[in-house]
Each structure stands twice: as C-alpha cells, then as structure tokens.
Amino acid sequence: MKILPGEADNQIRRIADYERLSGIFWIGLGAIQVCMLWTAVAGIWNTVAAITRWKLPDRIRGRDPALPELYRGINQLVIVGVVNLLLGGIIGILFVVFDLFIRDQVLTNAHLFTGTTVAPSSASPSPALVPPAAGDFDQQLRILAQLRDDGVITEADFEQKKRSLLGF
C-alpha cells in the first residue's frame, strides 16, 4: 500500500504526538508517586524514564532511521510495568499498554523512517543484535561500529548495544 507524502507526514506527526503524550503521562504519574512514601521509588523511576524519552518526538518528526531499532525490544517496558505493579503504580500498567501501542506504530511504520518495511513482530533479531558466539564478539562489534559510522545508529545506541554484547 503506497502512502502519499501528506499522509506519511500526518502519521509521523501522530506518532510523535503519542510519544509526547506518553511522556506527559509518565511525568504526571511520577510526580504523584514521589509524593507518596511507598511509591516514591516507582515515581522517581517513572520521572527519569519520562525525561529520557522527552526528545523522542523530535527524533520521530525528524524521521530518525535508528528509531525503529530503538523500539524493537520490549524489555524496558516489561521492567517498567513490573516496577509499577509491585510498587503501587497500577495506573502505570495502563501507560505501559499505551507505550506498547506507540511501539507498534513506530515498527509498523518503520518504512517512514528507514525506507524499508520492518515487521513489528519480527521472529529473528537483526544481525547486529544476535548474542555473539564465542569468538564472534569482534565481528559483532565491527558490525555495530559500521552501523554507527554509516549513521544507522547513534553513538548512544552503539554504546548501549556494545554493553549488551559485553553482558552488562
């Protein structure tokens, strides 16, 4: 299905607006939780998470080609959901569901960022994210460095993936 340029811009704008709304939700929830004694840890966690996501809408509007890969994993959303569930932030579970919706929107529309289609429920990870076998670390690191040098991933993404390869 071909998307007209104006429709693509509208879809990008919608996704960026969803991400901005999510950040506002998380900051509000974090502020409320910080005011309560036993939910303060979740509140601080949610506030920090919201602040780190605040630049994502601008990257979405700028059609950053590294974004679909950033949204591929769900580990962070699962951790946030568990922290909120255990520390009294039940409403945070609803926000995680909203973030999963945003993730799906980014991955479904990955072609708007990269020019290629990326399936939201890809069964196999990209080669740069496959855990290295013994002796493959150097090869995986070279692939990541090449992706960084080509502008496919940011320096921060490179460092994060490198730490992941090291097991941190």
C-alpha positions as a Markdown table, in Angstrom:
| # | Residue | x | y | z |
|---|---|---|---|---|
| 1 | Met | 0.0 | 0.0 | 0.0 |
| 2 | Lys | 1.5 | 3.3 | -1.1 |
| 3 | Ile | 1.3 | 6.2 | 1.4 |
| 4 | Leu | 1.1 | 9.7 | 0.0 |
| 5 | Pro | 3.6 | 12.2 | 1.3 |
| 6 | Gly | 1.0 | 14.2 | 3.2 |
| 7 | Glu | -0.4 | 11.0 | 4.8 |
| 8 | Ala | 3.1 | 10.0 | 5.8 |
| 9 | Asp | 3.7 | 13.3 | 7.4 |
| 10 | Asn | 0.4 | 13.0 | 9.3 |
| 11 | Gln | 1.3 | 9.6 | 10.5 |
| 12 | Ile | 4.7 | 10.8 | 11.7 |
| 13 | Arg | 3.1 | 13.7 | 13.5 |
| 14 | Arg | 0.5 | 11.4 | 15.2 |
| 15 | Ile | 3.2 | 9.0 | 16.4 |
| 16 | Ala | 5.3 | 12.0 | 17.7 |
| 17 | Asp | 2.2 | 13.4 | 19.5 |
| 18 | Tyr | 1.5 | 10.0 | 21.1 |
| 19 | Glu | 5.1 | 9.8 | 22.3 |
| 20 | Arg | 4.8 | 13.4 | 23.8 |
| 21 | Leu | 1.5 | 12.5 | 25.5 |
| 22 | Ser | 3.1 | 9.4 | 26.9 |
| 23 | Gly | 5.9 | 11.5 | 28.4 |
| 24 | Ile | 3.4 | 13.8 | 30.0 |
| 25 | Phe | 1.5 | 10.8 | 31.4 |
| 26 | Trp | 4.7 | 9.4 | 32.9 |
| 27 | Ile | 5.9 | 12.7 | 34.4 |
| 28 | Gly | 2.5 | 13.2 | 36.0 |
| 29 | Leu | 2.4 | 9.7 | 37.4 |
| 30 | Gly | 6.0 | 10.0 | 38.6 |
| 31 | Ala | 5.2 | 13.3 | 40.4 |
| 32 | Ile | 2.2 | 11.8 | 42.2 |
| 33 | Gln | 4.2 | 8.7 | 43.2 |
| 34 | Val | 7.1 | 10.7 | 44.5 |
| 35 | Cys | 4.7 | 12.5 | 46.9 |
| 36 | Met | 3.7 | 9.1 | 48.4 |
| 37 | Leu | 6.1 | 7.3 | 50.6 |
| 38 | Trp | 5.9 | 3.7 | 49.4 |
| 39 | Thr | 5.5 | 4.5 | 45.7 |
| 40 | Ala | 8.4 | 7.1 | 45.7 |
| 41 | Val | 10.8 | 4.6 | 44.1 |
| 42 | Ala | 8.4 | 4.0 | 41.2 |
| 43 | Gly | 7.8 | 7.7 | 41.0 |
| 44 | Ile | 11.4 | 8.5 | 40.6 |
| 45 | Trp | 11.9 | 5.7 | 38.1 |
| 46 | Asn | 8.9 | 6.9 | 36.0 |
| 47 | Thr | 10.0 | 10.5 | 36.1 |
| 48 | Val | 13.6 | 9.6 | 35.0 |
| 49 | Ala | 12.1 | 7.4 | 32.2 |
| 50 | Ala | 9.9 | 10.2 | 31.0 |
| 51 | Ile | 12.7 | 12.7 | 31.0 |
| 52 | Thr | 14.9 | 10.4 | 28.9 |
| 53 | Arg | 12.1 | 9.9 | 26.4 |
| 54 | Trp | 11.3 | 13.6 | 26.0 |
| 55 | Lys | 13.4 | 14.1 | 22.9 |
| 56 | Leu | 11.9 | 11.1 | 21.1 |
| 57 | Pro | 9.0 | 13.1 | 19.5 |
| 58 | Asp | 11.6 | 15.4 | 17.8 |
| 59 | Arg | 13.5 | 12.4 | 16.5 |
| 60 | Ile | 10.2 | 10.9 | 15.2 |
| 61 | Arg | 9.4 | 14.1 | 13.4 |
| 62 | Gly | 12.9 | 14.2 | 12.0 |
| 63 | Arg | 12.4 | 10.6 | 10.8 |
| 64 | Asp | 15.5 | 9.3 | 12.5 |
| 65 | Pro | 16.3 | 6.0 | 10.7 |
| 66 | Ala | 17.6 | 4.5 | 14.0 |
| 67 | Leu | 14.2 | 4.8 | 15.8 |
| 68 | Pro | 12.6 | 1.5 | 14.7 |
| 69 | Glu | 15.5 | -0.4 | 16.1 |
| 70 | Leu | 15.2 | 1.6 | 19.4 |
| 71 | Tyr | 11.6 | 0.5 | 19.7 |
| 72 | Arg | 12.2 | -3.2 | 18.8 |
| 73 | Gly | 12.8 | -4.6 | 22.3 |
| 74 | Ile | 10.1 | -4.6 | 25.0 |
| 75 | Asn | 12.4 | -5.4 | 28.0 |
| 76 | Gln | 12.3 | -1.9 | 29.3 |
| 77 | Leu | 8.5 | -1.7 | 29.1 |
| 78 | Val | 8.2 | -5.0 | 30.9 |
| 79 | Ile | 10.6 | -3.8 | 33.7 |
| 80 | Val | 8.6 | -0.5 | 34.0 |
| 81 | Gly | 5.4 | -2.5 | 34.2 |
| 82 | Val | 6.7 | -4.8 | 36.9 |
| 83 | Val | 8.1 | -1.9 | 38.9 |
| 84 | Asn | 4.8 | -0.1 | 38.7 |
| 85 | Leu | 2.8 | -3.2 | 39.6 |
| 86 | Leu | 5.0 | -4.1 | 42.6 |
| 87 | Leu | 5.3 | -0.5 | 43.9 |
| 88 | Gly | 1.7 | 0.6 | 43.7 |
| 89 | Gly | 1.6 | 2.2 | 40.4 |
| 90 | Ile | -1.2 | 0.2 | 38.8 |
| 91 | Ile | -2.1 | 3.1 | 36.5 |
| 92 | Gly | 1.5 | 2.7 | 35.2 |
| 93 | Ile | 0.4 | -0.6 | 33.7 |
| 94 | Leu | -2.1 | 1.3 | 31.5 |
| 95 | Phe | 0.7 | 3.7 | 30.4 |
| 96 | Val | 2.9 | 0.7 | 29.5 |
| 97 | Val | 0.0 | -0.6 | 27.3 |
| 98 | Phe | -0.1 | 2.9 | 25.7 |
| 99 | Asp | 3.7 | 2.7 | 25.1 |
| 100 | Leu | 3.3 | -0.7 | 23.5 |
| 101 | Phe | 0.8 | 0.9 | 21.2 |
| 102 | Ile | 3.3 | 3.6 | 20.3 |
| 103 | Arg | 6.0 | 0.9 | 19.8 |
| 104 | Asp | 3.7 | -0.9 | 17.4 |
| 105 | Gln | 3.0 | 2.3 | 15.5 |
| 106 | Val | 6.7 | 3.0 | 15.1 |
| 107 | Leu | 7.5 | -0.5 | 14.0 |
| 108 | Thr | 4.5 | -0.8 | 11.7 |
| 109 | Asn | 5.5 | 2.5 | 10.0 |
| 110 | Ala | 9.3 | 1.8 | 10.1 |
| 111 | His | 9.4 | 2.4 | 6.3 |
| 112 | Leu | 8.6 | 6.1 | 7.0 |
| 113 | Phe | 11.9 | 6.3 | 8.9 |
| 114 | Thr | 14.2 | 3.9 | 7.0 |
| 115 | Gly | 12.6 | 3.5 | 3.6 |
| 116 | Thr | 12.2 | -0.3 | 4.2 |
| 117 | Thr | 9.5 | -2.2 | 5.9 |
| 118 | Val | 10.2 | -3.7 | 9.3 |
| 119 | Ala | 7.7 | -6.2 | 10.7 |
| 120 | Pro | 6.6 | -5.3 | 14.3 |
| 121 | Ser | 6.8 | -8.9 | 15.5 |
| 122 | Ser | 10.0 | -10.0 | 13.8 |
| 123 | Ala | 10.8 | -13.5 | 14.8 |
| 124 | Ser | 14.6 | -13.1 | 14.3 |
| 125 | Pro | 16.7 | -10.2 | 15.7 |
| 126 | Ser | 18.8 | -8.2 | 13.4 |
| 127 | Pro | 22.3 | -9.5 | 12.9 |
| 128 | Ala | 23.8 | -6.7 | 15.0 |
| 129 | Leu | 21.7 | -7.8 | 18.0 |
| 130 | Val | 22.3 | -11.5 | 17.9 |
| 131 | Pro | 24.3 | -12.5 | 21.0 |
| 132 | Pro | 27.8 | -13.4 | 19.9 |
| 133 | Ala | 29.1 | -16.9 | 20.0 |
| 134 | Ala | 32.5 | -17.5 | 21.4 |
| 135 | Gly | 35.0 | -15.6 | 19.3 |
| 136 | Asp | 32.3 | -13.6 | 17.4 |
| 137 | Phe | 32.5 | -10.6 | 19.7 |
| 138 | Asp | 34.9 | -8.7 | 17.4 |
| 139 | Gln | 32.7 | -9.4 | 14.4 |
| 140 | Gln | 29.6 | -8.1 | 16.2 |
| 141 | Leu | 31.5 | -5.0 | 17.4 |
| 142 | Arg | 32.7 | -4.3 | 13.9 |
| 143 | Ile | 29.1 | -4.6 | 12.6 |
| 144 | Leu | 27.9 | -2.2 | 15.3 |
| 145 | Ala | 30.7 | 0.2 | 14.5 |
| 146 | Gln | 29.9 | 0.2 | 10.8 |
| 147 | Leu | 26.2 | 0.9 | 11.6 |
| 148 | Arg | 27.3 | 3.8 | 13.8 |
| 149 | Asp | 29.7 | 5.1 | 11.2 |
| 150 | Asp | 27.0 | 4.8 | 8.5 |
| 151 | Gly | 24.6 | 6.9 | 10.6 |
| 152 | Val | 22.2 | 4.0 | 11.0 |
| 153 | Ile | 22.5 | 4.0 | 14.8 |
| 154 | Thr | 23.6 | 6.8 | 17.1 |
| 155 | Glu | 26.7 | 6.8 | 19.3 |
| 156 | Ala | 24.4 | 6.2 | 22.4 |
| 157 | Asp | 22.8 | 3.2 | 20.6 |
| 158 | Phe | 26.3 | 1.9 | 19.7 |
| 159 | Glu | 27.4 | 2.1 | 23.4 |
| 160 | Gln | 24.2 | 0.5 | 24.6 |
| 161 | Lys | 24.5 | -2.4 | 22.2 |
| 162 | Lys | 28.2 | -2.8 | 23.0 |
| 163 | Arg | 27.3 | -3.0 | 26.7 |
| 164 | Ser | 24.7 | -5.6 | 25.8 |
| 165 | Leu | 27.3 | -7.6 | 23.9 |
| 166 | Leu | 29.5 | -7.5 | 27.0 |
| 167 | Gly | 26.7 | -8.7 | 29.1 |
| 168 | Phe | 26.1 | -5.5 | 31.1 |
